[in-house]
Amino acid sequence: MKNGTIWKDIDGNDIQAHGGCIIEHEGTYYWYGEHKGADNCPGTTRVDVIGVSCYSSKNLHDWKYEGLALESDKNDPESPLYYKKVLERPKVIYNEKNKNFVLWAHADSADYVYGGIAVAVSDTPVGPFKLLFAKQPNKQDSRDMTIYKDRDGVAYLAHSKDWNKTMNLSRLNDDYTDVDGFYVSILIDQEREAPAFFWHEGMYYMISSGCTGWDPNQALFARCEHFLGKWKLIDNPCRGEKMETTFDGQSAYIFEANDNFYLMLDHWHPNDLKTSGYSILKIDILPDNNLRVNWVDEWKGI
């Protein structure tokens, strides 16, 4: 799989899993993302919502298409899943207490004015997921977002708010199906989006992008000793050609496999979104708590 390009599943079809995440469950990896397998709407940089795809793999290289884990609604204009609206950046988390899977996504109006989230649940990793609701978390706008589960099992919605000026870390309830009302604001007025998190040896790390629309920009990493503490932006972790534009990509998610952490990137083609590519790159954690993400041409799995 050549980094920076669209990848194929085991049947030879383009993988449609943009803005997504990879999780592991009982020895199988599941990749969720936006299905953009249609032409752009005329004169726009959007594709009508198809749904959230799910792929499965044992080695993070050979991916089987499991179908749409969450489908758009073709009939009800009032539905949060209506195909003429927006459903982006899906993230799935497993709830040990309820033994189910919870999907969160950025849900928005077609003009991106609303800024909310949609939540759906399933008893199986491949779905179908059932929509619970869509709303603005803590009555605040939510744009680029992710879900992060801490080591104590407490989970958080991390989302850009105030039109991407500031980021909120909003605690979830025990079922992971809603925010519980507690949140902190971080990186105030720093205009960061596309957050991705991990923890290693006493330190939390976040990689995020700037806010330049579809145009790639420089990634920055931040770190903090306490997840709800004062996050500090440090530096660009990328090294290699096109490091100043995150290798012409944008952060999507960070996952762990074989005691290593990996950064997922989307390489957006705004005028032909279905051809947007992917990269998976290893994150190196240096002794001084700095990060390095070196470019490699090919993802070979594990």
C-alpha positions as a printed Julia matrix, in Angstrom:
302×3 Matrix{Float64}:
   0.0    0.0    0.0
   1.67   3.17  -1.2
   1.27   5.97   1.29
  -0.46   9.06   0.0
  -2.65   7.16  -2.46
  -6.06   5.51  -2.45
  -5.79   1.9   -1.22
  -7.57  -1.26  -2.36
  -9.46  -3.85  -0.31
  -8.94  -7.6   -0.81
 -11.51  -7.57  -3.62
  -9.62  -4.88  -5.53
 -12.06  -2.07  -4.79
 -11.07   1.36  -3.51
 -11.16   1.59   0.28
 -13.7    4.26   1.21
 -12.94   5.04   4.86
 -11.96   8.69   5.04
 -11.59  10.74   8.22
 -11.88   7.57  10.25
 -10.28   5.39  12.88
  -8.87   1.9   13.44
  -9.7   -0.07  16.58
  -8.8   -3.6   17.67
 -11.34  -6.04  19.12
 -10.7   -9.68  19.96
  -7.74  -9.99  17.6
  -9.33  -8.24  14.62
  -8.77  -4.66  13.5
 -11.73  -2.61  12.3
 -11.36   0.49  10.15
 -14.29   2.91  10.06
 -14.53   5.97   7.87
 -16.58   8.15   5.57
 -17.75   6.38   2.42
 -17.2    8.95  -0.34
 -17.52   6.55  -3.25
 -19.5    8.87  -5.51
 -18.82  11.9   -7.66
 -18.72  15.32  -6.02
 -21.97  17.22  -6.11
 -21.71  19.59  -9.12
 -19.67  22.69  -8.34
 -18.95  21.67  -4.74
 -16.32  20.06  -2.56
 -18.81  17.61  -1.02
 -20.25  14.2   -1.74
 -23.79  13.28  -0.75
 -23.62  11.26   2.48
 -23.45   7.52   1.78
 -22.64   6.39   5.3
 -19.87   5.03   7.5
 -17.89   2.13   6.05
 -16.4   -0.73   8.04
 -13.42  -2.86   6.99
 -11.78  -5.7    8.92
  -8.22  -7.06   8.92
  -5.95  -9.35  10.91
  -2.72  -7.69   9.79
  -3.65  -4.03   9.11
  -2.8   -4.54   5.45
  -5.38  -6.87   3.89
  -8.78  -5.25   4.4
 -12.17  -6.89   3.88
 -15.16  -4.66   3.24
 -17.85  -5.42   5.83
 -20.4   -2.99   4.39
 -21.93   0.21   5.71
 -21.92   0.21   9.5
 -24.2    3.27   9.46
 -26.24   4.25   6.39
 -27.5    7.64   5.34
 -31.21   8.38   5.16
 -32.44   8.99   1.61
 -36.02   9.88   2.53
 -36.32  12.1    5.62
 -34.93  15.64   5.28
 -35.31  16.08   9.05
 -33.05  13.13   9.87
 -29.49  13.89  11.06
 -28.43  11.19   8.58
 -30.19  12.76   5.59
 -27.94  12.33   2.58
 -27.92  16.03   1.71
 -26.43  16.92   5.12
 -22.94  16.27   6.54
 -21.59  13.21   8.39
 -17.84  13.23   8.91
 -14.88  11.94  10.96
 -16.58   8.84  12.47
 -14.95   7.33  15.55
 -15.94   4.07  17.25
 -15.3    3.08  20.87
 -16.02  -0.2   22.66
 -17.91  -0.05  25.95
 -16.81  -2.89  28.23
 -19.69  -2.4   30.67
 -22.42  -2.77  28.07
 -20.38  -4.91  25.66
 -21.37  -2.77  22.72
 -19.83  -0.38  20.23
 -20.58   3.34  20.15
 -20.06   5.49  17.06
 -19.6    9.24  17.24
 -19.4   11.52  14.2
 -19.5   15.17  13.21
 -23.09  15.8   12.08
 -23.86  19.08  10.38
 -26.13  20.97   8.06
 -25.12  21.12   4.41
 -23.78  24.66   4.91
 -21.76  23.64   8.02
 -23.56  26.23  10.16
 -25.03  23.86  12.77
 -21.94  22.04  14.08
 -23.05  19.0   16.07
 -22.46  15.32  16.74
 -24.37  12.13  16.0
 -24.23   9.05  18.24
 -25.13   5.49  17.25
 -24.73   2.05  18.87
 -24.32  -1.56  17.78
 -23.87  -4.91  19.48
 -21.32  -5.95  16.84
 -18.32  -4.11  15.43
 -19.59  -4.29  11.86
 -23.05  -2.94  12.69
 -25.61  -2.01  11.66
 -25.37   0.9   14.09
 -28.61   2.45  15.3
 -28.76   6.23  15.57
 -29.58   7.49  19.06
 -29.62  11.25  18.46
 -27.74  14.24  17.1
 -27.15  17.47  18.99
 -24.61  20.1   19.99
 -22.63  18.72  22.95
 -22.96  20.85  26.06
 -24.92  23.28  23.85
 -21.75  24.26  22.0
 -20.79  23.77  18.37
 -18.71  20.72  17.53
 -16.73  20.48  14.32
 -13.62  18.33  13.78
 -13.76  15.74  16.55
 -12.45  12.47  17.92
 -13.11  10.13  20.84
 -10.41   9.24  23.34
 -10.64   6.56  26.04
  -8.29   7.15  28.97
  -6.49   4.37  30.86
  -9.11   4.44  33.64
 -11.91   3.74  31.16
 -13.26   7.29  31.19
 -13.87   8.53  27.65
 -13.93  12.02  26.17
 -15.18  13.81  23.11
 -12.48  16.17  21.84
 -13.95  18.71  19.46
 -13.15  22.04  17.88
 -15.66  24.74  18.85
 -16.3   28.44  18.29
 -15.77  27.89  14.57
 -12.54  25.96  15.26
 -10.98  28.65  17.43
 -10.77  26.51  20.61
 -10.92  22.83  21.53
 -13.13  21.21  24.17
 -12.45  17.98  26.05
 -15.94  16.85  27.04
 -16.33  13.87  29.38
 -18.73  11.1   28.35
 -21.17   9.19  30.52
 -20.48   5.59  31.56
 -22.29   4.27  28.48
 -20.19   6.47  26.14
 -23.46   7.57  24.53
 -23.55  11.22  25.6
 -21.53  13.95  27.26
 -22.12  14.2   31.02
 -21.89  18.0   31.29
 -18.26  18.32  32.4
 -15.73  19.77  29.99
 -12.58  21.87  29.83
 -11.42  24.15  27.02
  -7.84  23.84  25.8
  -5.68  25.47  23.12
  -7.86  28.55  23.41
  -7.81  30.69  20.24
  -5.14  28.44  18.7
  -7.38  27.3   15.8
  -6.47  23.61  15.81
  -8.56  20.8   14.32
  -8.32  17.08  13.44
  -7.09  16.05  16.92
  -5.6   12.59  17.55
  -4.42  11.41  21.0
  -2.33   8.79  22.75
  -0.64   8.22  26.13
   2.87   6.92  26.72
   4.86   6.6   29.95
   3.19   9.35  31.94
   2.58  11.81  29.12
  -0.45  12.53  26.93
   0.18  13.55  23.34
  -2.01  15.13  20.69
  -1.32  15.65  16.99
  -3.56  18.17  15.23
  -3.72  20.31  12.13
  -4.24  23.98  11.53
  -7.45  25.34   9.99
  -6.9   25.97   6.29
  -9.93  24.31   4.75
  -9.01  21.54   2.32
  -5.45  22.83   1.91
  -2.83  20.83   3.89
  -0.85  22.62   6.55
   1.78  21.97   9.2
   0.87  19.45  11.89
   1.76  20.31  15.47
   1.98  18.06  18.47
   1.02  19.06  21.99
   1.63  17.31  25.28
   0.34  17.36  28.83
   0.91  15.27  31.95
  -2.83  15.29  32.74
  -5.45  14.81  30.06
  -7.59  17.62  31.43
  -4.61  19.83  32.2
  -2.96  22.68  30.33
  -1.91  21.41  26.9
   1.12  23.03  25.32
   1.79  23.13  21.6
   5.37  22.03  20.94
   6.48  21.55  17.34
   5.94  19.88  14.0
   6.59  16.14  14.49
   6.94  15.39  10.77
  10.28  14.78   9.06
  10.87  14.29   5.37
   9.83  15.83   2.08
   6.65  17.91   2.42
   6.92  17.88   6.2
   5.62  21.47   6.29
   2.29  20.29   4.87
   2.06  17.03   6.88
   3.13  15.2    3.71
   0.14  16.83   1.99
  -2.16  15.13   4.49
  -4.17  15.71   7.64
  -4.3   13.79  10.91
  -7.25  11.44  11.35
  -6.49   9.08  14.27
  -3.73   7.42  16.28
  -3.93   3.71  17.06
  -1.65   1.26  18.87
  -0.44  -2.09  17.53
   2.42  -4.31  18.69
   3.48  -1.71  21.28
   3.88   0.99  18.65
   1.73   4.02  17.86
   0.68   4.89  14.32
  -0.7    8.07  12.82
  -3.44   7.82  10.19
  -3.48  10.58   7.57
  -6.04  11.58   4.97
  -4.78  13.05   1.7
  -7.81  15.0    0.58
  -8.67  15.61  -3.09
 -11.43  18.21  -2.62
 -12.48  18.23  -6.27
 -12.71  14.42  -6.43
 -13.14  13.27  -2.84
 -13.65   9.6   -3.67
  -9.99   9.38  -4.78
  -8.54  10.87  -1.57
  -5.63   8.79  -0.3
  -4.34   7.43   3.0
  -1.11   7.02   4.9
  -0.19   5.16   8.08
   3.08   6.3    9.66
   4.86   5.13  12.81
   5.25   7.66  15.64
   8.64   7.66  17.37
   8.7    8.93  20.96
  12.07  10.46  21.79
  13.69  10.46  25.27
  12.91  14.19  25.69
   9.16  13.56  25.13
   9.32  14.92  21.62
   7.67  13.12  18.7
   8.94  12.22  15.25
   6.85  11.03  12.33
   9.1   10.06   9.45
   7.76   9.65   5.95
   7.9    6.18   4.42
   6.63   5.36   0.95
   4.78   2.17   1.82
   2.57   0.81   4.58
   3.25  -2.9    5.02
   0.99  -3.66   7.98
   2.19  -5.73  10.94
